[in-house]
Amino acid sequence: MMNWREREKMMIQRVKEMFPKGTRIEMVHMEDPYNPIPKGTRGTVKFVDDVGTVFASWDNGSGLGVIYGEDGFRKLTEEELLEEQEESQG
């Protein structure tokens, strides 16, 4: 039987695998009362730290980390990634 530390370590590893560097994400909701990242803001994952916080370079200039399971964010779909590429090519 796993203890809570082992479960937490496995969860953090899973977050790191789900959101590797370069993954494009979009904010769905954030409960930060002081400086939330607005819904719909997109960003590129820089890294996931050792407590499972996902840090991204947000398109609005923010570098605020988000917490998997607390803040709502998602990976962009392949279709959304293609749309972004087409828009950037003009």
N, C-alpha and C positions, 0 to 999 in steps of 0.2 A: 504494500500500500504506500502511495506517495504522500509525503508531507506537503504542507502548503508552499514551502520554498521550492520544491521540485516542480510542483504544478505551475507556480509563478514563472519559474525559469523556462518551462516548456511553452507557456503562453507568450512570453517575450520572444522566444525563438520563432514562434509561429508568426508573430507580428513582423519580425525582421524578414522572414521569408515572403510574407504577403506584400510588403511594401519596400522592395529593394531600392537602392539609390537610382534616381532617374524616373521612378514611377510617377505618372501624372495623377493627381487627386483633385477632388472637388469638395468644398465644405458644404455640409448639409445643415448642421446646426452646431452652435457652440454656446455653452452656458457661462462663459467668462463675462462677468458684469462690468469689467473695466475696459477691456480692449478686445472684444470678440472679432474674429475673422468673419466678415459678412457671408451669408448664405450665397452659394453660387461661385464664390471665389475659387479659382484654380491655382494649383501650385505643383512644384516638382520636388519630390522627396530628396533630401540631402542625406539623411541617415536616421536610424532608429537607435536611441540610446539604450543603456543597460537596464532601464526601468520600463522600457516599452513606449516612451514618448516618441512620436513621429515628428521629425523636424523637416520642414519644407521651405523652399524659396517660393513664397506666394506671389502671384502675379501682381498683387497690389503693393508689393514691396515689404510686406511683413515677413518675419522669420520665426513667428510664434509657433511653438510646438503644440501638437494636438495629442490627446490621450485616447488611444484605442479603447472602445467600450464606454467612454464617458462623452467624448465629443463625437458628433456625427460627421463622418467623411467617407468618401468612397473612391475607388479607382475609376478612372475614365474608361469607357468601353473602347473597343477597337474602332468602332464607327466614329466616336467622338475624337479619338486621336487622329484619324484620317481627316476629319473636318478641320481640326486645328492646323494640320500640316498644309492643307489646301488654302486656308485663310492666310497663313504666314507666307505662302508663295505668291500671294497676290491675285 
